[in-house]
């Protein structure tokens, strides 16, 4: 079985909650995932001090592959010169030199794409054509039957609640492209509440194509939770076994002293690369 732990929106800086972060680290150790995904917004204001703290946090993670991507808060908002000419300088120095990455683990190929757009859409982001080609090449070389995952910061499907959020512009074209690449799972953050969606809810797939599962993590270690996760923290644990994928939503519950599982979603898979053993949940 393959397990992926997915958190997001750590927001080192004023909103960061060190107590929750410590509990999150312990949860990672206890769950011992095969892969850790952190989908952007490592900082609140893209300051050097905030990035240094985020780097130290990453260094404290258990020994497992880590997939990262920048978020819009990792780009300076008020330091205009820096935003125009070196928007991800601090991210590259302290988090990752690479902005688009491919990570291969047994049973999965994970493509992480930088959706920040400092000049045009600092809040809602963009995906560029060259990034779609990058992903297509990566998945072309992926073994048949393995899980294909895309990691973004921004969202391609709205949260099913009362808050109105504009999805990433051009989402229909991106979903169509990822569907052709046989992507099964898209992981994201940005909205500060967790939810599970299907690409078919917002855009019909072409003939013979099934929908893509879209899973978002809430803010895992900050006080900026929104809507039903206001003042709450969350992450997701994805288990892949045989012909199914199971996503378990973990929520920080102060009375319990940690993150506890509060919901599970199960999805069938056409491919069964990892055998027939049972998944989590």
LINDA-V494306 format. One record per residue. RES is the residue in one letter. PSI is psi in whole degrees, 0 to 359 (* if undefined). OMEGA is omega in whole degrees, -180 to 180 (none if undefined). Layout:
# LINDA-V494306
res/psi/omega
RES/PSI/OMEGA
RES/PSI/OMEGA
This chain:
# LINDA-V494306
res/psi/omega
X/140/176
X/133/177
X/134/179
X/123/175
X/125/-173
X/112/173
X/173/-177
X/166/169
X/64/-180
X/323/174
X/56/171
X/135/-172
X/205/-175
X/320/-177
X/351/-173
X/138/180
X/103/-175
X/325/180
X/312/179
X/322/180
X/321/178
X/320/178
X/323/178
X/315/178
X/319/179
X/323/178
X/320/178
X/316/179
X/318/-177
X/320/-176
X/337/175
X/61/-178
X/159/175
X/337/-177
X/140/177
X/130/178
X/128/176
X/110/-165
X/54/165
X/173/-174
X/61/175
X/335/-176
X/168/176
X/318/-176
X/21/174
X/32/180
X/154/-180
X/314/-179
X/318/180
X/318/178
X/324/177
X/318/179
X/321/177
X/318/178
X/316/180
X/323/177
X/314/-180
X/323/179
X/337/180
X/359/-180
X/154/175
X/166/-176
X/87/177
X/154/176
X/141/-179
X/129/176
X/129/180
X/162/172
X/147/179
X/155/173
X/174/-177
X/332/177
X/350/175
X/2/174
X/133/179
X/134/180
X/312/-174
X/342/176
X/83/-166
X/316/-179
X/314/-179
X/320/180
X/325/-178
X/322/-169
X/341/179
X/58/-169
X/329/-177
X/25/-180
X/312/-178
X/322/177
X/315/-180
X/324/-177
X/320/-170
X/338/-177
X/300/-178
X/131/175
X/326/-176
X/138/-179
X/329/174
X/126/-172
X/160/172
X/127/178
X/125/179
X/126/171
X/167/-179
X/115/178
X/355/-177
X/148/168
X/126/-174
X/122/179
X/122/179
X/128/-177
X/133/177
X/115/-180
X/7/178
X/147/-180
X/78/-172
X/331/-175
X/327/-171
X/324/-171
X/71/-172
X/333/-180
X/311/-170
X/344/171
X/176/180
X/157/166
X/134/-177
X/157/180
X/321/-180
X/331/178
X/324/175
X/321/177
X/320/177
X/313/180
X/317/-179
X/318/178
X/319/-179
X/315/-178
X/335/177
X/327/-178
X/357/-177
X/142/178
X/143/179
X/137/178
X/344/177
X/154/176
X/135/177
X/121/-173
X/138/171
X/134/177
X/125/177
X/163/169
X/313/-175
X/167/-169
X/144/178
X/359/177
X/139/-178
X/153/174
X/141/-177
X/65/180
X/192/-170
X/350/178
X/143/-179
X/123/-179
X/130/179
X/124/-180
X/168/-179
X/124/-178
X/136/-178
X/15/-174
X/326/-179
X/316/-179
X/321/-180
X/317/179
X/321/178
X/317/180
X/315/180
X/326/177
X/318/178
X/332/177
X/359/-178
X/34/174
X/135/180
X/336/-172
X/132/173
X/128/180
X/136/-179
X/184/180
X/232/170
X/319/-172
X/355/174
X/28/166
X/147/-176
X/145/173
X/159/178
X/133/179
X/175/173
X/139/-178
X/334/179
X/341/178
X/334/-175
X/340/-176
X/125/-178
X/139/177
X/161/176
X/167/-178
X/132/179
X/0/180
X/141/177
X/170/180
X/165/178
X/133/175
X/130/179
X/118/-177
X/125/178
X/140/172
X/147/170
X/188/175
X/124/-171
X/329/-174
X/24/179
X/173/179
X/24/-173
X/25/177
X/149/-176
X/163/177
X/231/-175
X/349/176
X/28/177
X/129/-178
X/25/179
X/165/180
X/148/-176
X/164/168
X/170/180
X/148/172
X/121/-178
X/126/177
X/131/180
X/119/179
X/125/177
X/235/-174
X/26/177
X/157/176
X/130/-178
X/126/179
X/121/180
X/128/-178
X/124/179
X/134/-180
X/139/177
X/123/180
X/110/-176
X/322/-178
X/332/179
X/347/179
X/17/-180
X/189/177
X/134/-180
X/148/177
X/130/-177
X/355/180
X/150/-179
X/138/176
X/131/180
X/139/-178
X/138/176
X/151/175
X/146/176
X/328/-179
X/149/-180
X/52/-172
X/326/-170
X/14/177
X/190/-170
X/11/-180
X/161/-175
X/148/175
X/178/180
X/160/175
X/*/none
